[in-house]
Amino acid sequence: MNEEKANSFLKMIRRSQRGRLKIYLGYCAGVGKTYRMLQEGQVMRSEGIDVVVGLAETHGRRDIVKLLEGFEIIPRVVREYKGIKIEEMDVDAILARRPAPAVALIDELAHNNVPGSRNLKRYQDVQEILDAGIHVITTLNVQHLESLYDTVEKFVGVKVRERLPDTVISEADQIVNIDLSTEDLRKRLEEGKIYSKERIQTALDNFFISSNLEKLRELTLRELAAQIDIRRREPLPEDSTAMPDQVMVCLSSRGPNSDILLRYASRFAGRLNKNWYALYVQREEEDPTHIDLQTQDALANTLTLARQLGAIVFTYKGEDLADTILRFAREYGIGHIIIGTPTRRPFFKRLFFQKTLSERLVQEAGGINIVIVGTTHREPVYETPRPVNAAEPTPKPICLGDFLSEKTIITWKDTVLKEEVIRDLTRAAYDEGQGFEEIYNALMQREKESSTFFNEGVAFPHLRLEGNFSPRLSLGIIPGGIANISTTKPIRLVFLVISSVNHVETQARILAIASKIAGNNHMVNVLLSAKNSKKALAEINEWESTHL
């Protein structure tokens, strides 16, 4: 018991060493997010807290310029792109400042950095700053959330170019809604407090029309309510095997508007507060050697988006799509299968009464809900939050560090074959004297049927066995990549999981955390540069103590 309390206190210390993230959320430019951020910074400065401005966009607003007076402002770095010089936030300068600032004020979290920058997105810059122990206060408009892209386009007719994963806002320590009536916002615009005079009328006639603003304001309030509900909701007990709300989405290499499906699934699963899966079934005709480069690139982008939205991505091989999908669903306790609008069948198939994929799924699902999303239309997705029983105890969270050890983390300096990786990781996770060969052969057979070594730079080979035992986990770190796997992105991390059929939820959580680590560029680089397994394990424990 004393050891448990000591470990709990250690995690509290580690969490305190990571910076906290506060987001001022609004529905449009001009509602006052940057103003409130700088106001709070001024209050902190008056109380002796070391605050710097990492980046603040004034857009020529006099009130913002005045609020910046007295702050230490980190100079921007100038980068050249296609002959144009562009100023960006200097992340290195913020991290190198000594002593490090207690708080950094950073505007426009969803900003896309100029190509050649340290990171592709500003939110990734912020994640590095947080990992360095610096607190961050930032600003964000609701339309920049990835899962709302289709909804925003339908509502206001605008394709939002700068977007960030929903996980960024869900992991924030504090979210503050900056609200302003649409009438007051339009008045501020007319008075020249948002844009320059030459842009005012165009803005009033287009994006800033009252109906657009009302819809965006409603989305913001709904998003804030959803975040509050998710934070209050208790997770399921770890040993629960009944997962009626588990969600999966089915992807196709040539499916139209796969992004709509993924964003729908992301918000659907988010309302249920559950892990969710993205499944791509690869038929023989869709082998990388048979499909064109354009299709391969589209598929790679789809799977990348799935991971960014928080999905656990799997690739299965099979010619019978319905059978393969349902086999996956039953193995993972899926309660909701999300598919796109069925394409129109050729005449000869209709003539001989050949069933569509959706028809077969509905008829053969056996109690699993089939959700068909209109992928030819971009409909908003709202689900009513479930009631919360506040009296339920919170179980101890799953951590990879609970299942990993120095022995079960293996690093290869050079390129290595897939078979060798799986063999060595199986040996590390499961002793040779305990049916090692049978388990290795079963893993290899499963990989033939449902490969997890696919495109995203990470693989999750796994196997579920009869019996009641704790999951076995091993991690392979391969800076040089796997030699005999042809993927868009070299596979450099391999998480191998062997679990009991009686611990489905635990395995799902292990995979979810591993997927989250693999999606964090900073963490991936840290693991790839770890000198040994001891250092890699320490880095994972450190990351989990501050992120989970």
Helices and strands as residue ranges (DSSP letters): H 2-17, E 21-26, H 33-46, E 51-55, H 62-67, E 72-73, E 77-81, E 84-88, H 91-96, E 103-106, H 122-131, E 135-141, G 142-144, G 146-148, H 149-156, H 166-170, E 174-177, H 182-190, H 197-205, H 210-232, E 247-251, H 258-272, E 276-282, G 284-286, H 293-308, E 312-317, H 321-331, E 336-340, H 347-351, H 357-364, E 369-373, G 400-402, E 409-411, H 418-429, H 436-449, E 458-459, E 462-465, E 472-477, E 493-500, H 504-518, H 521-528, H 533-547
